[in-house]
């Protein structure tokens, strides 16, 4: 992707098991306010009977977790204001989301130059 005088990129991969579909996306924003970083500061924590947005930490990094009924889960993890990792699970469970989120080496990504 090209913005201003620079470039930024992302890579993604999808996984399926039975009816569940998981997506893992890693965005390198090159420190530009693009992609998921564009909405990061606008997210607000809330909880209703239909779902939630919760702020937290994953691997020591700031994160947001979202749930929407009946079975849509997602987590964004911000790394050093440059990398964004997104994990989403459709038609799966919170345990499915946690398995993917916890399998990622956030420190390794954050240390990329």
Secondary structure as UniProt FT lines:
FT   STRAND          2..3
FT   TURN            4..5
FT   STRAND          6..7
FT   STRAND          9..17
FT   TURN            18..19
FT   STRAND          20..28
FT   TURN            30..31
FT   TURN            35..36
FT   HELIX           37..40
FT   TURN            41..42
FT   STRAND          46..48
FT   TURN            49..50
FT   STRAND          51..58
FT   TURN            59..60
FT   STRAND          61..68
FT   TURN            69..71
FT   STRAND          72..79
FT   TURN            80..82
FT   STRAND          83..90
FT   HELIX           94..102
FT   HELIX           106..110
//
